[in-house]
Amino acid sequence: MSGNWRDRTATTFDCQKMPAVSSRGMVVSNHPLASSAGAEMLAAGGNAIDAAIATLFTLTVVEPMMIGIIGGGMAHIRLADGSHRFIDGQSTVPAAVRDTSYTSKPGSAHDVFDTVGNENLNGPKAVATPGSLKAWCETLRRFGTMSLSDVMQPAIKHAARGYAATPYLHECISESAAEMRKDRPIAAIFLPDGGPLKVGECVVQAEYAETLRYIADHGETALYEGPLGDILADYMEKTGGFIRRNDLTSYKTVERQPIRADYRGWTILGPPPPAASGVHIAQMLNILEGYDIGGLGFGTSETIHYLAEVLKIAFADRAAASGDPDYVGVPVEQLTSKAYAEERRRAIDPARAQAWGAGVSPLEGAHTTHMTAADAFGNVVATTQTINNLFGAKIMIPGLGAIANNYMNLFDPRPGHALSLAPGKRVTTSMSPMMAMRDGKLRYALGLPGGKRIFPSAMQALVNLIDHGMTLQEAVEAPRVWTEGNALEVEQSIPEAVRAKLAGLGHKVQPVATVAGGMNGIAFDDDGTMTGAACWRADGTPIGISGGLARSGVRFRLS
């Protein structure tokens, strides 16, 4: 679509942050100190993988409510040779868990996994076998150039010395304070004197600093085969949790190939199952390809109507046929086919909102972080990591100083469904570390946190870039919408007039402050420059490396 997207919009907005431009490397994460840690590795001659792992370890310190070594995640890696791969470090169900280990709350809807006593939400029984640490260490060994000790130094420094709490961290602590007060170790750090850390107060995590030092010296075996794992397993056994030593020693990461979608001449690459995101982003783009989205305009009632309908279709199919491919047959080819998209598109009414059921046969969190890194050699990493809810299970493991995940909350506590519990099973996730290519060249890498709102938001960012022609900064900051079949959430900058038209089409419109979390990404230009962008929904900060070493043979001499 030619011209400026603002000439065809019904929803206007101004970007609240500025992008960064560089030539030798870029790191974008949801905390400035974490981005700085990655940039330090690039400045020292490391590659994008070195930068990404340094950033992730630092995020466990400065964004502890989102990410931790007792968590899980997925990394999308593009190497300098042009190959793509996904490293699946998702958490798994401990061996002691059965599909009847929890009791579903009576009357829970099919997509609500609440249990009696919130046992799968808070406390030791909510913790799944962690995958993050093993995935990070293995990834660094395989694709990085620096030592584990070197990339971990910034994280160790910030944990030991402390850092200033941001307003965002303060708000997250306040939101979780009631549950966190029940656990003395986590409360001691984030709720001193009984109240949330104030903005600007120093956050020191001395015990966690010692854990990081031990990992820097001994690698992931410290947790999966060594004394740190003993501490975790002993705590779980004493407090009623499910993780045992055999869960740690048997854990394995999985390398997977991306889901590819063709959209208006672009190649979109996203995560494969057990992630639902790549499949359903491909599905939604295939359906949208039949409409002139650019011509309809950004943020218009017509465009949002089509977005809402494809979201409802995707969520209906996701509920029926998403899961760990080792346990559930996921019909990837059917869901991502142009023919299936045409079938679903024909049923969309342009003048009326509909309720949607699954078009495929059943084959039986919300708080994460994302970072993106690129170097001048052609390596790119987009990775999304999480401990699931804010501050995970709301417990800190004594002796480790690490916050535990509550990944068990993502499994259906009722037997007989695609997402039901089974030992060793990986969760279905909405994580969407996406990359987009045009004419064989990588153009964009992006992602965000936000639970089930992640992949719809990533899809909208791609539409913003491809259909509307937005800059990356505009695309990550643009107002978003979301629905899975009930209310249509629209961010508050969507005008009242547009909301009224959507209501007239039959949508139950619900204005919200934000849909999903802080998106960040990198755009790649033909001249080798990179543009890093982060949105207003988190503490996102892009840091680029330009300049370079002195010209060969240059010396300064006084005559």
NULUMFI-278579 format. One record per residue (C-alpha): residue in one letter; residue number from 1; z, y, x. Coordinates in Angstrom, 3 decimals, padded with zeros to 6 digits, m for minus. Layout:
N
residuo; num; zz; yy; xx
A; NUM; Z; Y; X
...
//
This chain:
559
residuo; num; zz; yy; xx
M; 1; 000.000; 000.000; 000.000
S; 2; m001.085; 003.326; 001.482
G; 3; 000.830; 006.575; 001.221
N; 4; 004.561; 007.224; 001.192
W; 5; 006.724; 004.930; m000.931
R; 6; 008.703; 007.991; m002.030
D; 7; 005.664; 009.127; m004.009
R; 8; 005.971; 006.039; m006.225
T; 9; 009.729; 005.683; m006.550
A; 10; 012.105; 006.123; m009.464
T; 11; 015.107; 005.723; m007.153
T; 12; 015.602; 008.143; m004.294
F; 13; 018.077; 007.855; m001.441
D; 14; 018.722; 009.308; 001.994
C; 15; 019.622; 007.153; 004.981
Q; 16; 023.195; 007.644; 006.156
K; 17; 022.714; 006.282; 009.666
M; 18; 020.229; 006.822; 012.459
P; 19; 018.294; 004.039; 014.180
A; 20; 018.238; 003.423; 017.926
V; 21; 015.032; 002.991; 019.941
S; 22; 014.781; 001.133; 023.234
S; 23; 012.365; m000.611; 025.564
R; 24; 014.456; m003.179; 027.467
G; 25; 016.687; m004.661; 024.798
M; 26; 018.586; m004.067; 021.572
V; 27; 021.801; m005.351; 020.013
V; 28; 022.826; m004.566; 016.448
S; 29; 026.070; m005.839; 014.937
N; 30; 028.616; m004.717; 012.388
H; 31; 031.027; m003.241; 014.935
P; 32; 030.284; m000.802; 017.794
L; 33; 032.453; m002.650; 020.324
A; 34; 030.664; m005.914; 019.596
S; 35; 027.249; m004.290; 019.964
S; 36; 028.464; m002.788; 023.230
A; 37; 029.489; m006.226; 024.494
G; 38; 025.992; m007.556; 023.899
A; 39; 024.371; m004.488; 025.435
E; 40; 026.547; m004.968; 028.529
M; 41; 025.005; m008.408; 029.026
L; 42; 021.482; m006.997; 028.712
A; 43; 022.316; m004.226; 031.174
A; 44; 023.563; m006.849; 033.613
G; 45; 020.239; m008.680; 033.491
G; 46; 021.071; m011.226; 030.800
N; 47; 018.805; m012.230; 027.949
A; 48; 019.125; m011.969; 024.175
I; 49; 021.036; m015.246; 023.944
D; 50; 023.633; m014.033; 026.460
A; 51; 023.914; m010.807; 024.464
A; 52; 024.262; m012.628; 021.143
I; 53; 027.052; m014.942; 022.305
A; 54; 028.972; m012.044; 023.894
T; 55; 028.605; m010.130; 020.637
L; 56; 029.818; m013.044; 018.508
F; 57; 032.924; m013.680; 020.592
T; 58; 033.747; m009.968; 020.467
L; 59; 033.237; m009.907; 016.703
T; 60; 035.946; m012.578; 016.361
V; 61; 038.298; m009.974; 017.802
V; 62; 037.118; m006.710; 016.242
E; 63; 035.848; m008.102; 012.916
P; 64; 038.447; m010.872; 012.458
M; 65; 038.195; m010.828; 008.672
M; 66; 034.616; m012.075; 008.865
I; 67; 034.117; m014.411; 011.817
G; 68; 036.112; m016.748; 014.040
I; 69; 035.992; m019.702; 016.381
I; 70; 037.359; m021.832; 013.504
G; 71; 034.375; m020.944; 011.344
G; 72; 030.722; m021.797; 010.914
G; 73; 027.289; m020.246; 011.018
M; 74; 023.602; m020.448; 011.686
A; 75; 021.444; m018.888; 014.399
H; 76; 017.709; m018.199; 014.223
I; 77; 016.372; m018.140; 017.775
R; 78; 012.878; m017.115; 018.831
L; 79; 012.240; m017.847; 022.492
A; 80; 009.867; m016.007; 024.789
D; 81; 007.344; m018.845; 024.393
G; 82; 007.051; m018.010; 020.676
S; 83; 008.921; m021.084; 019.408
H; 84; 011.461; m020.778; 016.592
R; 85; 014.512; m022.941; 015.919
F; 86; 017.681; m022.842; 013.882
I; 87; 020.975; m023.932; 015.384
D; 88; 023.168; m025.191; 012.543
G; 89; 026.833; m024.787; 013.416
Q; 90; 028.061; m024.950; 009.838
S; 91; 031.494; m026.314; 009.045
T; 92; 031.744; m029.821; 007.620
V; 93; 034.030; m031.685; 005.220
P; 94; 036.848; m033.487; 007.078
A; 95; 036.801; m037.296; 006.943
A; 96; 040.020; m037.494; 004.929
V; 97; 038.538; m035.546; 002.000
R; 98; 037.290; m037.353; m001.109
D; 99; 035.358; m035.996; m004.079
T; 100; 038.636; m036.150; m006.023
S; 101; 040.827; m034.418; m003.404
Y; 102; 041.066; m031.266; m005.524
T; 103; 041.499; m030.738; m009.240
S; 104; 039.039; m028.297; m010.793
K; 105; 040.612; m025.571; m012.892
P; 106; 040.148; m026.527; m016.548
G; 107; 037.287; m024.692; m018.218
S; 108; 035.582; m023.590; m014.998
A; 109; 031.875; m022.808; m015.336
H; 110; 029.402; m025.068; m013.522
D; 111; 028.995; m022.568; m010.689
V; 112; 032.729; m021.794; m010.315
F; 113; 034.537; m024.011; m007.810
D; 114; 038.129; m022.867; m008.423
T; 115; 040.841; m025.514; m008.138
V; 116; 044.366; m025.924; m009.428
G; 117; 046.711; m024.105; m007.060
N; 118; 043.759; m022.522; m005.245
E; 119; 044.074; m025.321; m002.683
N; 120; 040.426; m025.016; m001.640
L; 121; 040.724; m021.222; m001.328
N; 122; 043.916; m020.405; 000.579
G; 123; 046.041; m022.320; 003.049
P; 124; 045.542; m025.445; 005.187
K; 125; 043.720; m027.548; 002.560
A; 126; 040.971; m024.919; 002.401
V; 127; 039.964; m025.386; 006.056
A; 128; 036.800; m027.321; 006.943
T; 129; 035.941; m028.733; 010.367
P; 130; 034.756; m025.744; 012.438
G; 131; 031.337; m025.535; 014.050
S; 132; 031.052; m022.014; 015.427
L; 133; 032.562; m022.480; 018.869
K; 134; 030.569; m025.600; 019.679
A; 135; 027.322; m024.010; 018.502
W; 136; 027.869; m020.845; 020.555
C; 137; 028.725; m022.679; 023.774
E; 138; 025.852; m025.146; 023.437
T; 139; 023.389; m022.361; 022.626
L; 140; 024.458; m020.387; 025.691
R; 141; 024.055; m023.430; 027.950
R; 142; 020.615; m024.272; 026.566
F; 143; 019.028; m020.854; 026.283
G; 144; 021.214; m018.302; 028.070
T; 145; 021.331; m017.264; 031.718
M; 146; 024.967; m016.209; 032.162
S; 147; 028.213; m018.128; 032.358
L; 148; 030.530; m018.571; 029.391
S; 149; 033.256; m016.785; 031.312
D; 150; 031.055; m013.735; 031.862
V; 151; 029.929; m013.355; 028.249
M; 152; 033.502; m013.757; 026.981
Q; 153; 035.047; m011.011; 029.109
P; 154; 034.559; m008.184; 026.553
A; 155; 036.197; m010.258; 023.802
I; 156; 039.136; m011.146; 026.033
K; 157; 039.566; m007.507; 027.015
H; 158; 039.624; m006.200; 023.447
A; 159; 041.978; m008.943; 022.263
A; 160; 044.458; m008.321; 025.087
R; 161; 044.225; m004.532; 025.310
G; 162; 043.638; m003.841; 021.640
Y; 163; 041.245; m001.613; 019.731
A; 164; 041.521; 000.999; 016.983
A; 165; 041.446; m000.225; 013.394
T; 166; 038.530; 001.245; 011.432
P; 167; 038.730; 002.344; 007.785
Y; 168; 036.632; m000.716; 006.932
L; 169; 039.131; m003.101; 008.556
H; 170; 042.032; m001.286; 006.856
E; 171; 040.370; m001.712; 003.448
C; 172; 039.713; m005.407; 004.062
I; 173; 043.347; m005.978; 005.038
S; 174; 044.517; m004.102; 001.950
E; 175; 042.312; m006.262; m000.269
S; 176; 043.741; m009.484; 001.193
A; 177; 047.320; m008.358; 001.807
A; 178; 048.990; m010.271; m001.038
E; 179; 047.890; m013.676; 000.290
M; 180; 048.216; m012.747; 003.964
R; 181; 051.890; m011.867; 003.497
K; 182; 052.556; m015.556; 002.786
D; 183; 051.586; m016.499; 006.358
R; 184; 053.910; m015.064; 009.008
P; 185; 051.532; m015.251; 012.031
I; 186; 048.636; m013.432; 010.363
A; 187; 050.942; m010.902; 008.704
A; 188; 052.606; m010.068; 012.023
I; 189; 049.324; m008.689; 013.376
F; 190; 047.576; m007.201; 010.358
L; 191; 050.559; m006.292; 008.151
P; 192; 053.156; m004.883; 010.574
D; 193; 056.244; m003.646; 008.745
G; 194; 054.828; m005.227; 005.584
G; 195; 051.892; m002.879; 005.120
P; 196; 048.253; m002.974; 006.223
L; 197; 047.369; m001.602; 009.633
K; 198; 046.587; 002.071; 009.321
V; 199; 043.284; 003.565; 010.407
G; 200; 043.406; 004.247; 014.144
E; 201; 046.331; 001.920; 014.846
C; 202; 045.888; m000.439; 017.783
V; 203; 045.121; m004.072; 016.954
V; 204; 046.445; m006.321; 019.745
Q; 205; 045.954; m010.115; 019.617
A; 206; 047.697; m011.365; 022.740
E; 207; 047.907; m015.030; 021.728
Y; 208; 044.233; m015.088; 020.793
A; 209; 043.398; m013.489; 024.149
E; 210; 045.032; m016.458; 025.882
T; 211; 043.027; m018.856; 023.697
L; 212; 039.820; m017.063; 024.654
R; 213; 040.735; m017.213; 028.343
Y; 214; 041.264; m020.960; 028.082
I; 215; 037.903; m021.406; 026.341
A; 216; 036.212; m019.260; 029.002
D; 217; 037.508; m021.654; 031.656
H; 218; 037.020; m024.961; 029.835
G; 219; 034.249; m024.425; 027.288
E; 220; 034.103; m025.846; 023.769
T; 221; 035.804; m029.092; 024.882
A; 222; 039.049; m027.099; 024.833
L; 223; 038.902; m027.235; 021.037
Y; 224; 036.826; m030.312; 020.276
E; 225; 038.362; m032.655; 022.855
G; 226; 041.250; m030.806; 024.489
P; 227; 044.639; m029.178; 023.948
L; 228; 043.444; m026.439; 021.596
G; 229; 042.182; m029.139; 019.263
D; 230; 045.572; m030.867; 019.470
I; 231; 047.223; m027.644; 018.321
L; 232; 044.833; m027.316; 015.377
A; 233; 045.049; m030.965; 014.298
D; 234; 048.860; m031.064; 014.615
Y; 235; 049.188; m027.908; 012.506
M; 236; 046.903; m029.328; 009.839
E; 237; 048.786; m032.625; 009.645
K; 238; 052.166; m030.895; 009.391
T; 239; 051.067; m028.434; 006.698
G; 240; 048.992; m030.734; 004.486
G; 241; 045.537; m029.811; 005.768
F; 242; 042.755; m032.377; 006.158
I; 243; 041.425; m031.813; 009.706
R; 244; 042.313; m034.516; 012.230
R; 245; 041.409; m035.100; 015.865
N; 246; 038.487; m037.394; 014.937
D; 247; 036.885; m034.607; 012.892
L; 248; 036.752; m032.438; 015.982
T; 249; 035.573; m035.090; 018.432
S; 250; 032.806; m036.285; 016.090
Y; 251; 031.458; m032.833; 015.150
K; 252; 027.827; m032.190; 016.118
T; 253; 025.534; m029.204; 015.778
V; 254; 022.044; m029.741; 014.369
E; 255; 018.781; m028.128; 015.459
R; 256; 016.377; m027.516; 012.575
Q; 257; 012.897; m026.092; 012.103
P; 258; 012.347; m022.960; 009.992
I; 259; 010.984; m022.705; 006.479
R; 260; 007.703; m020.749; 006.625
A; 261; 006.277; m018.629; 003.831
D; 262; 002.990; m016.711; 003.687
Y; 263; 003.309; m013.392; 001.851
R; 264; 000.445; m010.904; 001.662
G; 265; m000.776; m011.865; 005.134
W; 266; 002.704; m011.972; 006.662
T; 267; 004.500; m015.066; 007.928
I; 268; 008.152; m015.164; 006.918
L; 269; 010.502; m017.570; 008.724
G; 270; 013.903; m018.470; 007.305
P; 271; 016.619; m021.144; 007.401
P; 272; 015.953; m024.688; 006.137
P; 273; 018.389; m026.824; 004.095
P; 274; 021.318; m027.118; 003.926
A; 275; 020.779; m023.354; 003.722
A; 276; 019.293; m022.464; 000.350
S; 277; 018.056; m019.101; 001.581
G; 278; 014.785; m019.908; 003.337
V; 279; 013.538; m022.085; 000.496
H; 280; 014.372; m019.622; m002.245
I; 281; 013.204; m016.520; m000.381
A; 282; 009.855; m018.286; 000.025
Q; 283; 009.918; m019.222; m003.655
M; 284; 010.676; m015.674; m004.813
L; 285; 008.066; m014.078; m002.556
N; 286; 005.460; m016.546; m003.807
I; 287; 006.165; m015.493; m007.389
L; 288; 006.214; m011.764; m006.551
E; 289; 002.881; m012.081; m004.742
G; 290; 001.193; m012.151; m008.139
Y; 291; 002.362; m008.606; m008.940
D; 292; 001.443; m005.241; m007.418
I; 293; 005.030; m004.511; m006.401
G; 294; 004.006; m001.633; m004.138
G; 295; 002.009; m000.014; m006.917
L; 296; 004.842; m000.405; m009.419
G; 297; 007.062; 001.570; m007.040
F; 298; 010.472; 001.140; m005.469
G; 299; 013.480; 001.183; m007.766
T; 300; 011.466; 001.450; m010.971
S; 301; 012.463; m000.483; m014.077
E; 302; 009.261; m002.525; m013.794
T; 303; 009.912; m003.597; m010.205
I; 304; 013.608; m004.304; m010.786
H; 305; 012.738; m006.354; m013.894
Y; 306; 010.511; m008.650; m011.845
L; 307; 013.106; m008.858; m009.070
A; 308; 015.757; m009.838; m011.623
E; 309; 013.583; m012.534; m013.180
V; 310; 012.686; m014.165; m009.856
L; 311; 016.355; m014.056; m008.831
K; 312; 017.351; m015.898; m012.005
I; 313; 014.630; m018.478; m011.450
A; 314; 015.728; m019.033; m007.847
F; 315; 019.394; m019.427; m008.764
A; 316; 018.579; m021.881; m011.552
D; 317; 016.651; m024.052; m009.099
R; 318; 019.297; m023.568; m006.401
A; 319; 022.006; m024.923; m008.699
A; 320; 019.923; m028.002; m009.474
A; 321; 018.572; m028.966; m006.088
S; 322; 020.239; m027.408; m003.068
G; 323; 022.484; m029.154; m000.592
D; 324; 022.874; m030.954; 002.702
P; 325; 019.589; m032.859; 003.200
D; 326; 021.574; m035.778; 004.662
Y; 327; 023.182; m036.224; 001.230
V; 328; 020.792; m034.632; m001.297
G; 329; 017.021; m034.823; m001.625
V; 330; 015.941; m031.161; m001.633
P; 331; 012.355; m030.723; m003.020
V; 332; 011.350; m028.197; m000.364
E; 333; 007.589; m028.636; m000.698
Q; 334; 007.634; m028.180; m004.464
L; 335; 009.952; m025.162; m004.429
T; 336; 007.955; m023.360; m001.740
S; 337; 004.474; m024.177; m003.088
K; 338; 002.093; m021.543; m004.445
A; 339; 001.343; m023.822; m007.422
Y; 340; 004.995; m023.969; m008.456
A; 341; 005.256; m020.193; m008.070
E; 342; 002.243; m019.756; m010.353
E; 343; 003.825; m022.052; m012.934
R; 344; 007.038; m020.037; m012.944
R; 345; 005.202; m016.702; m012.873
R; 346; 003.220; m017.565; m015.996
A; 347; 006.470; m017.901; m017.911
I; 348; 007.779; m014.439; m016.957
D; 349; 007.595; m011.891; m019.774
P; 350; 006.934; m008.375; m018.370
A; 351; 008.608; m006.836; m021.413
R; 352; 011.685; m009.020; m021.870
A; 353; 014.534; m010.430; m019.815
Q; 354; 014.960; m014.183; m020.156
A; 355; 017.449; m016.927; m019.477
W; 356; 016.085; m019.511; m017.042
G; 357; 016.758; m023.174; m016.454
A; 358; 015.816; m025.221; m013.423
G; 359; 012.167; m026.070; m012.969
V; 360; 012.997; m028.978; m010.664
S; 361; 015.046; m032.091; m011.382
P; 362; 018.612; m032.275; m010.068
L; 363; 018.685; m034.652; m007.138
E; 364; 022.122; m035.317; m006.797
G; 365; 031.377; m016.817; 000.205
A; 366; 031.113; m013.863; 000.253
H; 367; 032.378; m012.385; 003.530
T; 368; 030.396; m012.994; 006.677
T; 369; 028.870; m011.050; 009.539
H; 370; 025.408; m010.783; 011.008
M; 371; 024.041; m009.617; 014.344
T; 372; 020.594; m009.293; 015.850
A; 373; 019.655; m009.137; 019.540
A; 374; 016.399; m008.901; 021.486
D; 375; 015.468; m008.601; 025.129
A; 376; 012.390; m007.400; 026.986
F; 377; 011.322; m010.982; 027.761
G; 378; 010.534; m011.896; 024.158
N; 379; 013.756; m013.697; 023.189
V; 380; 015.246; m012.749; 019.826
V; 381; 018.401; m013.954; 018.059
A; 382; 019.326; m013.312; 014.433
T; 383; 022.561; m015.045; 013.521
T; 384; 024.937; m015.047; 010.567
Q; 385; 028.490; m016.353; 011.022
T; 386; 031.511; m016.600; 008.775
I; 387; 034.990; m017.861; 008.021
N; 388; 033.860; m017.608; 004.369
N; 389; 036.184; m015.275; 002.427
L; 390; 037.875; m012.210; 003.886
F; 391; 040.289; m013.554; 006.513
G; 392; 039.194; m017.083; 005.581
A; 393; 042.093; m019.250; 004.387
K; 394; 044.472; m016.311; 005.016
I; 395; 046.275; m018.274; 007.725
M; 396; 046.459; m017.941; 011.497
I; 397; 046.936; m021.107; 013.544
P; 398; 050.151; m020.739; 015.615
G; 399; 049.492; m021.359; 019.275
L; 400; 045.848; m020.334; 018.928
G; 401; 046.085; m016.893; 017.316
A; 402; 042.850; m017.776; 015.499
I; 403; 042.169; m017.299; 011.793
A; 404; 040.995; m020.419; 009.955
N; 405; 038.010; m020.661; 007.614
N; 406; 038.199; m021.528; 003.915
Y; 407; 034.807; m023.241; 003.759
M; 408; 036.128; m025.920; 001.389
N; 409; 035.870; m023.311; m001.368
L; 410; 032.055; m023.625; m001.190
F; 411; 032.057; m027.249; m002.366
D; 412; 032.127; m028.356; m005.987
P; 413; 035.540; m030.006; m006.580
R; 414; 033.986; m032.088; m009.385
P; 415; 032.359; m035.418; m008.431
G; 416; 028.738; m036.253; m009.091
H; 417; 026.973; m032.994; m008.248
A; 418; 024.695; m031.828; m005.418
L; 419; 027.493; m029.742; m003.926
S; 420; 030.312; m032.228; m004.504
L; 421; 032.586; m033.193; m001.644
A; 422; 031.749; m035.965; 000.830
P; 423; 033.114; m036.581; 004.356
G; 424; 030.927; m034.949; 007.001
K; 425; 028.897; m032.962; 004.488
R; 426; 027.664; m029.494; 005.417
V; 427; 027.905; m026.641; 002.943
T; 428; 024.940; m025.078; 001.224
T; 429; 024.777; m021.494; 002.405
S; 430; 022.974; m018.284; 001.518
M; 431; 022.880; m017.131; 005.156
S; 432; 019.505; m015.529; 005.840
P; 433; 018.764; m014.741; 009.489
M; 434; 015.109; m013.903; 008.801
M; 435; 012.097; m013.028; 010.945
A; 436; 008.718; m011.667; 009.807
M; 437; 005.434; m011.922; 011.718
R; 438; 002.053; m010.252; 011.280
D; 439; m001.110; m011.322; 013.114
G; 440; 000.917; m013.693; 015.250
K; 441; 003.320; m010.990; 016.462
L; 442; 006.995; m010.712; 015.605
R; 443; 007.594; m007.500; 013.665
Y; 444; 011.086; m007.762; 012.158
A; 445; 014.321; m009.718; 012.554
L; 446; 017.167; m009.043; 010.130
G; 447; 020.111; m010.422; 008.193
L; 448; 023.391; m009.547; 006.493
P; 449; 026.676; m010.896; 005.088
G; 450; 027.472; m011.179; 001.394
G; 451; 027.851; m014.724; 000.011
K; 452; 025.385; m015.594; m002.751
R; 453; 024.031; m012.049; m002.584
I; 454; 022.704; m012.540; 000.972
F; 455; 019.313; m014.119; 000.406
P; 456; 018.397; m011.907; m002.584
S; 457; 019.210; m008.850; m000.449
A; 458; 017.229; m010.159; 002.528
M; 459; 014.278; m010.788; 000.208
Q; 460; 014.480; m007.217; m001.098
A; 461; 014.531; m005.848; 002.457
L; 462; 011.336; m007.789; 003.225
V; 463; 009.730; m006.422; 000.053
N; 464; 010.828; m002.921; 001.069
L; 465; 009.111; m003.338; 004.434
I; 466; 005.947; m005.140; 003.326
D; 467; 005.249; m003.845; m000.191
H; 468; 006.767; m000.381; m000.063
G; 469; 006.097; 000.396; 003.587
M; 470; 009.625; 001.574; 004.354
T; 471; 010.938; 002.049; 007.863
L; 472; 013.508; m000.529; 008.948
Q; 473; 016.307; 002.015; 008.558
E; 474; 015.188; 002.732; 004.999
A; 475; 014.762; m000.949; 004.201
V; 476; 018.303; m001.937; 005.229
E; 477; 019.925; 001.042; 003.505
A; 478; 017.898; 001.017; 000.264
P; 479; 019.742; 000.364; m003.029
R; 480; 019.864; m003.300; m004.019
V; 481; 020.108; m005.351; m007.200
W; 482; 021.418; m008.848; m007.884
T; 483; 021.805; m011.377; m010.672
E; 484; 022.060; m015.118; m011.015
G; 485; 021.594; m015.095; m014.779
N; 486; 024.472; m013.105; m016.224
A; 487; 024.969; m009.393; m015.502
L; 488; 022.300; m007.530; m013.529
E; 489; 024.227; m005.761; m010.765
V; 490; 022.593; m002.527; m009.609
E; 491; 023.964; m000.267; m006.914
Q; 492; 025.157; 003.053; m008.237
S; 493; 022.300; 005.070; m006.740
I; 494; 019.913; 003.414; m009.210
P; 495; 019.466; 006.285; m011.723
E; 496; 020.810; 006.191; m015.276
A; 497; 017.288; 006.499; m016.656
V; 498; 016.210; 003.321; m014.839
R; 499; 019.335; 001.495; m015.983
A; 500; 018.598; 002.468; m019.590
K; 501; 015.055; 001.083; m019.384
L; 502; 016.375; m002.148; m017.917
A; 503; 018.890; m002.429; m020.744
G; 504; 016.019; m001.912; m023.163
L; 505; 014.295; m004.941; m021.615
G; 506; 017.362; m007.024; m022.369
H; 507; 019.205; m006.906; m019.031
K; 508; 022.993; m006.609; m019.043
V; 509; 023.171; m003.839; m016.467
Q; 510; 026.342; m003.485; m014.392
P; 511; 026.549; m000.637; m011.831
V; 512; 028.406; m001.656; m008.637
A; 513; 029.359; 000.098; m005.414
T; 514; 027.532; m002.400; m003.197
V; 515; 025.442; m005.538; m003.485
A; 516; 026.224; m007.721; m000.447
G; 517; 027.271; m006.350; 002.936
G; 518; 026.062; m004.512; 005.989
M; 519; 022.487; m005.464; 006.866
N; 520; 021.162; m004.959; 010.372
G; 521; 017.940; m005.762; 012.132
I; 522; 015.362; m004.949; 014.776
A; 523; 011.735; m003.821; 014.394
F; 524; 009.201; m004.560; 017.131
D; 525; 006.284; m002.231; 017.945
D; 526; 003.004; m002.933; 019.729
D; 527; 003.992; m000.794; 022.727
G; 528; 007.042; m002.961; 023.424
T; 529; 009.639; m000.606; 021.972
M; 530; 012.317; m001.878; 019.618
T; 531; 014.071; m000.048; 016.799
G; 532; 017.548; m001.191; 015.804
A; 533; 018.990; m000.295; 012.413
A; 534; 022.271; m000.918; 010.590
C; 535; 023.234; 000.170; 007.076
W; 536; 026.132; 002.113; 005.578
R; 537; 027.823; m000.933; 004.016
A; 538; 029.688; m001.887; 007.229
D; 539; 030.544; m000.514; 010.679
G; 540; 027.058; m001.485; 011.889
T; 541; 025.895; 000.002; 015.193
P; 542; 022.616; m000.439; 017.088
I; 543; 022.717; m000.083; 020.872
G; 544; 019.519; m000.142; 022.894
I; 545; 018.813; m000.482; 026.603
S; 546; 015.981; 001.566; 028.074
G; 547; 015.287; 003.036; 031.501
G; 548; 015.408; 000.551; 034.341
L; 549; 015.875; 000.039; 038.043
A; 550; 014.590; 002.386; 040.730
R; 551; 010.936; 002.209; 041.757
S; 552; 010.456; m000.199; 044.642
G; 553; 010.718; 001.451; 048.053
V; 554; 012.325; 004.656; 046.790
R; 555; 015.092; 006.054; 049.004
F; 556; 016.895; 009.364; 049.046
R; 557; 017.144; 010.894; 052.501
L; 558; 018.236; 014.269; 053.755
S; 559; 015.676; 015.766; 056.115
//
